[in-house]
Amino acid sequence: MKRPSHPALVLPNLPRRRFLQGLAAGGVLAGLAPLLKPARAQAAAAAASGYAPELRGTEFDLTIAESRVNFTGAPCIATTVNGSLPAPTLRWREGDTVTIRVTNRLREDTSIHWHGMILPSQMDGVPGISFKGIAPGETFTYRFKVAQSGTYWYHSHSGMQEQTGLFGAIIIDPAAGAARRAERDYVVQLSDWTDEDPMRIFAKLKAQSDYYNFNQPTAGNFFRDVSQDGLTAAMAKRRMWNQMRMNPTDLADISAYTYTYLTNGTTPAGNWTGLFKPGERVRLRFINGSAMTFFDVRIPGLKMTVVQNDGVDVEPVTVDEMRIGVAETYDVIVEPQDEVYTIFAQSMDRSGYARGTLAVREGMTAGVPALDAPEPLSMGDMMGAMGGGMAAMPHGGDGAMAMDHGAHAMGATTVRVRHATTEYGPSVDMRVDTPRANLDDPGVGLRNNGRRVLTYADLRTVGGALDPRPAEREIELHLTGNMERYTWSLDGLEFGKSTPVHFRHGERLRVILHNDTMMTHPMHLHGMWSELENAKGEFQARKHTISVQPAQRISFLVTADAPGRWAWHCHLLYHMDAGMFRQVVVA
């Protein structure tokens, strides 16, 4: 069943849109339960109450189908697993072999990708790369040995089904037992829901990339700049942005204008609640299962001790706030002493938030903070090191504004940026020649906010790197795009125009990513760990998804120990669909 088309949208009442925050009882429509088999009825009831059912063991049967949902007052069709949104939480044990039979009851092909899992390529679940997909009416059996532990997730890799609800959590218990125990353990899966047809959203972005952005510079912003910097500087600043055809408030492609942000499938008004007793240790497994939204998470009045990132234990670090990129996971331990706390996850563009509650009993609420003011991108975000070194092509690459400083210092090494010849074309509107390499920047909107904010520099994987060998060779790619055309690519080539990246089986290699765009891209390499380095080339953390900030240079090591064909892409769904995707062949 296709989603119903929607009439043309009009300018929203933003204050109402920001604070209405959905229905108190949004979710899978409980009225469907009598029509379902008992197991599916139980799943639907669990989803409607804000708790995805948990399935344990080594044998699983998952059915992908359509379910009616209502998060905003307008019933819609979602893509669900066993009638649940989010999909059931799968609980596995390290060392076991799991068998998952996935049946497709849709009218279109589907798939499930096991995000962050180390497994054979034919079990990875990416249609056209690792298998053909699951046709309507068919059942595909995934079977693999669980070679890791921690918090992960799964989602569709077909069309826009991830946006329409096909995602769920995976918890893998370590064979040796948890290193850090807690009396309570909750999944907190964040996501973004829209009543619109995702393909209609994509068409709008292609026609007008800032369609959903209502944080545009205003006359008030200009006069504020005049008062702070003087008329000449304010005029020069506005002239520069206009010449580049770029917007310093372009923080997110899609906003709360159309999105309702969910916590475990529950709207902010629905108020998902996790119970505790004062003095207990509570483990919160944060998963960003959204299609397009970076969330900045904090629990006012309560410190969070980060103990795991992307399923891997890290040396504990205590913070007030953290940014979770799309597809990343963070496990934190909290020790609540009062009776009630708000889990507050605001979108990076500050247009809306997801919300939950920790409380000693159901029905309790704590105050919900006001959204922080949106912070515009700085020239450092746009130009990198020294606030310069950007070559920007105004209006779709028709000409160049040359501000090329050529090289920059990264630690004790001077690095000269190389741009592929394919970057000089209509798919690229900006090139950064002096990227910054620091990992201690929390990102736009989180700098100097008075709170202790987690950065990648704080993450240190317990036990160090998996492979002590140095890199044998380097692969360098630039994250590229053209905002006015809404094209996204690697080295200026969209997926359909690119050739595979080849890794030699068994080699140790360094991957360097340069972000030549003004947006943060969460880059996910399937099938192999990405071992993040700091600016000095020292091992930092083992990850499956690395968020690369604007004008930033990131490097990581990979051991190519997984033969086969793998996907490598930006995990912003619409960026991936627009072309920021490559195939990796390990042979």
N, C-alpha and C positions, 0 to 999 in steps of 0.2 A: 504494500500500500504506500503510495506516495504521500508525502506530507501535503496538506492543503496549502495553496498559494495564499499570500497575504497581500492586502492592499498596500499602496504606496504609503510609506510612513511620513509623519509630519514631525516637526520639531517637538521634542518631548518637554513635559513639565519636569525639569531636572530635579528640583528638590523632592517632588513627589516620587519620581522614579528611584531616587537614591535611597529614600527612607521607607518606602512601602515594603520593599524587600520580600515580596512574595507572599504566598498563602501560609497560614499557620499550620495547615494540614496538607501541604502539597506533597506530591509523590505519586507512586503507582496507585491507580484508582482501586481502592479496596473493594468497590462494587464488582470487580472482576472475579474476586476470590471464589464465589460459589460456582463459577463456570469452569474452574481449573481443577486439575487433579490435585489430591491432597498436598503433595510436595510443592507444587507450583503455587497453590493457594497460600501455603505457609510462607513461601518466598515473597509473594505479593504483599501479605500482611506485614512481614518484617520490613520490607522496603518502605511501605506506607508509614511505618512508625519510626523510620530513620535508622534502622539497623539492618544491614545486609546479612543474610543468613551465612553461617560459617559451615563449610564442608571440610571434613577431616578424612585422612586415610590415604590410600594409594590408587583407588579406582574412583573415577568421577564421570558423571554423565551431565553434560551441559547442553541446553537447548537454546539456540538463538532465535528469537521471534520478535514480534511487535507487541507492545502493550500501550494502553492508553494511560497518559499521565496528565497531571494538572499541577503546575507550580505557580501559575500567575493568574488563574481565573479563566484561562482559555484551554480547554482540553486539547491535547496533542498526542501524536504517536511517537513513541520512543523505541529504540532498539535495546532489548533487554536479554538477559541470560537467566533462564529458569524463572522468568517473570519478575526479575528484580533489577532495580536501578538504585545504587550501583549493583553490579553483578555479585554473586556470592563470593565471600572471602574464602580462599582456598588455603588450608593449613597443611603443610607438608613437613617432612622430617629429612634433614640432611642425610644423604646416603641411600635413601629409598629410591626405587624406581616407580614413577607415577605413570598411570595410564588415564588419559582424558579423552573421552568420546564426545565430540562436538557435532551436534545435529543442527542443520540449517533449515528453519521453518520460514525464512524470508522468501521474497520473490526475486531476490538478487543474490549474487555471490557474497560470501562473508569469509571471515578468518579470525583467528586469535593469535596475537603475538605475545610471547612471555617476556615482558620487558626486563632487561638486565640479566636474564638467565643465560648461563653458559651451557650450551647444548648443541647437538648436531644440527647442521644448517637446515636439513630437510624438516626439522621440527620447529624452526624459528617462526613460521607462520606469516611470511610476507608474500602475497600473491605476485607472480611474475619474477620473483627473485629466488625464493627457496622452495616454493610449491605452487600449484596452480590455483589454489583457493578452494573453497567449499561451495559447491553449486547448490541451488535450491533443492531441498529434499534429500541431500546427501549427508552422510556422517563421515567425518574424518577422525582418525584416532592418532592423537599425539602420545608418544611414549618416550621417556628419557629418564636418565638417572639424575637425581638432584644433587649437584656437586657443590652446593654453597648453602649459606643460611642468611637470615635477615629479612628485611621488609622490601618487597617488590610489588609489581602490579602487572595486570594484563589488560589488553585492549584490542579492538579490531584494527586491522591494517588494510581495510577495504573501504574505499570511498570516504564518506563523511560519518561513518557509523560510530566512530569514537566521540564525535560531537553530539550524536543523538542518543548516547547513553551506554554504549558497549564498553565498559571498563570495570575492573574490580581489583581487589587487593590480594596479595599473596604473602603469607607469613610462613617462613621456613624455620623450624626449631633446630638449633645446632645439635649435632649428635652428642657433643660433650656437655650439653646443658648451657643455659644462658649465662654469660659472664656477669651480667648485671640484672639481678632479679627485682621485680616490682610486684606489689600486691594487686595492682590493677593494670590492665593492658588493653588499650583501645586503639583501633584504627581510626584515623581522622583523614578521610579522603575528600579533598577539595576539588570542585569541578565548576564548570560554567555551562549553564543551560540557556538555550534560546528557543522561543516558539517559532522562529523563522526557519524556513528551509535553508540549510547551510549552503546549498548551491546558489540560492538567491543572495545570501550574504556575500559569497565569493564574487558574484557578478557585480554587486554594488561596489566592492573594493576595487575591482578591475576598472570600473567606470569612474570612481572617485575614491582614492585611497584613504582620505580622511573623513569618509562619510559618517563614521561613528565617533569622531573626535570632537567633543564640544569644549575642549580646553584651548581653543584658539587664542593667540595673542589679541588683546583688546586695546582700545584707546587708554583704558585705565592702566594697563601694563606699561604702555609707552610713557605716560606721565609719571608713573612710579620710577621708571628708568631715568627720566629727566631729573627728578628730584634727587636720585641717588648718584648719578654719574654726570649730569649736565646735559644740555641740549645737544651739543655736538656729538658726544659719545652715544647718546640715545639714538640720534638720527643715523649714525654710522652703523650701529648694531642692527636697526630695523632694515636699513638699506642692504646690509650684507645678507640677512636671511632672505629678503625678497629676491635678491639677485640669484641666490642658490636655489630658489623655489623649494625651500625646506622649512620645516616647522619645528621650533624648539620644544613644543609640547606634544610631539608625536611619540608618545610613550607606549601606546598599545593600539593595535589596529581595530580592535573590537572592544566596546565598552559596555557599561551597565545600561546604556540606551536600549540594548536588546538582550543583554545577558542578565540572568538571575544567578547569583553565586550560591553554590550548595555545599553543605558539610554533610558527608555521608548521605547524599541524596535528599537533604532537608534544607529548606529555605531558611534565611535568617529568622523570619517570623515563626517558623516551625520549631526553632531552638533545639537542635540535637543536644542531648544531655548525657554525660558520662558521670556515673556515681562514684563516690569515694567516702572513706572515713578519714577524719582529720589525722594527720601524721603518717598516713600511708604513702608509699611511693607509687606513683602512677606513671606508666609508660604510655606515651602518645606517639603513635606511628603515623606521622604526617606524610601523605602522598599527594602530590599535585597531579591529579588525573584530568586536568582541564585540557581543552583544545588549544587555548590561546592566552591564558591568563597567568601572569606572575603574581604570586601572593606574598604579602609582607605580614608575617604572623607574630603576634605577641599575646600574652595573657597578663593583662594589667594586674599588678600586685603580686606576681608570681614569676620567679626566675625559672628559666628552662636550661637544663644541662643536656647538651647535645652529646649523644653516645654512639650514634651511628648515622652514616650518610650513604645513600644508594646501596643499602644492604650490608655495608662493611663497617665494623667497629672502628671508632676513632677515639683518640685520647679525649676524655671528657672536657668540655669547655662550656662555661655557664654564661648565658646571654639573656638579654631582655627581648630581643627581636631577631628574626631571620627572614631572609627572602628565599622562597622556594620556587625555583624555575620549573617550567612545565616538564613533567616526567621525573623530576627528582624526588627522592624520599629522604626524610630526616626523622630519626627516632630521638625523642627527648624524654628525660626523667624530670618530673616535678613532684614536689612534696607540699601539697596544699595544707594550710593550717586553719584558714577560715572556712566558712561554710559554702561559699559560692564564688565562682570566678567566670569571666567571659573569655572564651577563645575567639580572638578577633583576627581575621585574615582579610586585609584590605587589598584591593587590586592595585597594581603598580601605578595605574593612571589616576587612582583615587576617585573613581566614578562609582564604586560600590564595594560591598564586602560580603564575605561568608562569615557565619557566626555559629558558635556552639557554647555550651556551658559545662563546667565541672561543678558538681553540687553534691551535698550530702543526701538530698532527696529530690525526687521528680517535682517539677513545677516551679523550682526556684530560678530566679534570674538575678544577674548582676548588671551594673551599668554598661552600656555599649559606648565605647569612645566615639567621638566625632571623627569623621574622616580627616586625615592630614591634608593640608593644602597640596595640590600637585606642584611639583618642582620642575621647572623647565630644564632641558638639557643644557649643559654648559659648553663652552667652546672646547674644553678638554675632552668632553664626550664626543664632540664632532671631529676634532683634529688630532687627538691623542697627545703624545709627549710634547711639552713646551707650548701647548695650545695652538700648534700650527702643523703644517705638513699635510694639508688636505688638498687634493685636487678635485674640485667639484664641477660637474658639468651642468649648467643651468638648463632647465626645461628639457629633460629627457636625453641629455647627452649631445645636444646640438653644438656645444662649445665647451671650452674648459676655462675654469678659474684656477690658474696655476699658483699654488703656494707650497711648492715642493722643497722641503729641507733635506731630502735625500736619505739621510741615515740618522740613527738615534742610538743612544747608549742603553743597553740592557744589562744591568749589573756592571761587570767589568768588560763586557764585550760590546763592540760597536756592530750593529746589525743594519745592513742595507736591505730595504724592502724591495722585493722583486714582484712586478706585476706581469701576469700573463698577457700576451697579445690579445687574448679573447676578452679581457676586461675593458678594452677600448671600443665599446659598441653601445647600441641602444638599450641593452639590458642592464647597464651600469650607469648610475648618476653620480657616483662619488667614489673616490679612492683615497685611502689614508696612507701617507708615506712615512709618518712618524708615530706608529702605534705605541701605546703604553703597555708595559708588561707586568704591572703590579697586580697582586692578588688581594691586597688589603683594602680595596675600595668596596664598600657595601652596595654601591650603585646609586643612581639618581633617585632622590626622594628619601634616602636613608642616611645621608651624610650629615654629621653634626646635629642630630636631632635630639640629643640629650639622653639617648638610650644606648646601651651596649648592644651593638648589632653584629651578628655573625658575618664573617667574610671567608673566602676560600683560604686565606692565609692562616685561619684558625684551625683548619682541618688537618689532622695528621693521622693517617691510617695506622692502626695498631699492627706492629710486626713489619712495617716497611713494605718495600716493593716485592712483588712476586718473583721477579727475574732480576738477578744482580748484573746482568750483562749491560754494557753500554749500547747505544744505538749504532747500528751498522750503516744506516743511511737515513735520509730525511725526506719527508713528503710535505710539501707546503701548499695550502689552499687558501684562497680568499673568499670570505663570505660576502656576497655581492647582491645588489638589487637596484631597482629603479622604482622609487615610490610612486611617481606619477603614473607609470604604466602598471604598477603592482606586479612586477616580475621579481622573482627571487632565484638565486643561482649560486653556483660555486665557480669561481674564476670566470664569471660572466656568462657561463653556459648553463641553461636550464637542463633538467634531467634528460629530456628527449633529444638534446643536442650533444650530450656528453658521452664519453667512453668510460668503461670501468677503471677504477683504481686497482692496481695489482700489488698485492703483498706476496712475498715469497714465503712459502710455508716454513715455519720455524725461525724466521728472522726476527731480530729485535730492531724496531725502527722508531724514529721520532716523527711525530706529526705536529705540524705548526699550522695554526689557524689564525688568520688575520681578519678581523671584522672591519670591513670597509663600509659598513652601513651605520645608520643612527639608531638601530634597534638592537636589543639583546637577543641572541639566538641560542637556545638550548640544543646543543649538538649531541646526537646519539649515534654511536657506532655499535652495531649489533654484533653479538657473538664473541666479543673480546673485551677485556678490561682496558680502560683508558687510565694510565697512571700519570696524573697531573704533576707537572714540575713547577717550581717557582722560577723567578727571573734569573736565578743563578744556576739553573739546571739541576736543582736538588729535588728529590722525590718529595711530593706533598701528600697526595691522597689518591686512592683508587676509586674510580667512578665509572658509571655507565652513561651519564649525561653530564655535559659540561656547558654551563651558560657562559657565553662569550659576550662581554659588554661592548658597547659602541667604541670604536677606535682602539680596541684591545688586541694584543697578541697573546695567544695561549699556546703552550706546547705540552705534549704528553707523550709518553712512551707506550708502545704496543708490542706485545709478543704475538706474532702471527701463528698461533698454535691451533687454529680452527679452520681446517680446509673446507672450501665450499664457497658459495656466493652469499653475500651479506648486504644489508641495507645500511646506509650512512646518510643521515638527514637532520635537518632542523626539525625539532619536535613541536614547533608552532604549526598546527595542522594546515592552515591555509598557506603558509610559506612552503611547506613540503609539497602541497598540491600545486603550487605555482612554479615549482622547479628546483628548490634548494634540497637536492637529493642526488646521491651518487650510489652506484653499485660497487662493492668491493669484492674482488676475487682473490681468494687465498689458495695458491697452488704451488 
